[in-house]
Amino acid sequence: MKLQEIREKTLDELKQAVLDNKKKLMELRMQHAMHKLESTAEIANTKRLIAQIKTVITEKETEVKNA
């Protein structure tokens, strides 16, 4: 998901996306622990995506407070 796509979503969609990606991250960590994960870079990419989404959520909430 690109940053522009993230910014177009609503707060509720973003919060749901964070939950979904946290579940995905947990599954990736479990696969890594069982030596079944082919690309460990997926873990870093998922963590980065979660951080980007949380940043956009904070930006949107700040806009609402300041408006």
N, C-alpha and C positions, 0 to 999 in steps of 0.2 A: 504494500500500500504506500503510495507516495504522499508526501506532506500536503500537497494540494488537495488530494482526496480526503485526507484526515480533516483538514480545515473546513471542508464543505459539509461535514456531518454535524448533527445536532449533539447537544450535551448528553442526552440519553443514549444515543447511538455510540458515542465515544466511551461512556462509562461501561456499556455492554462490551465494547471492543477490548477494553482493558481486562475485563473478567475473562473473556474468551482467550485472550493471549496469555493470561496468567495460567489458565488451564493447559494451554498448549505448551507453555514453558515447563510446567510440572511434568507433563508427559515426556517431553524431550529429555529432562533430567533423569527420569526413570529409565528411558531407553539407553541413555549414556551410562548409567550405573550398571545396566545389564549387558553392556557392550554390544548393543544392537543399533546404535545410532551411527549412520554412515557419515553425516556431515556435522561436526561439532560446531561449525560456524552458524548453524541454525539457532543455537542457544543464544549466541551473541546478537544475532539479527533480531530475534524475538524480544530480547531485553531492550534493545535499542528502540524497537517499535513501541513497546510499552512506555518508554521514557518520552518518546515524541508525542504519543497520544496524551499522556499526563500533562505535558507542557502546553498542548493546545487547550486542554480542559481548563488549566489555570488561566491561560490568556482569555478564554471566553468568559470565565467567571469574573475576572477582573474588569472586563469590558462592561458586564452587567452591573457591577457595583459602581463603576465610575459614570455610567450613563444616567 
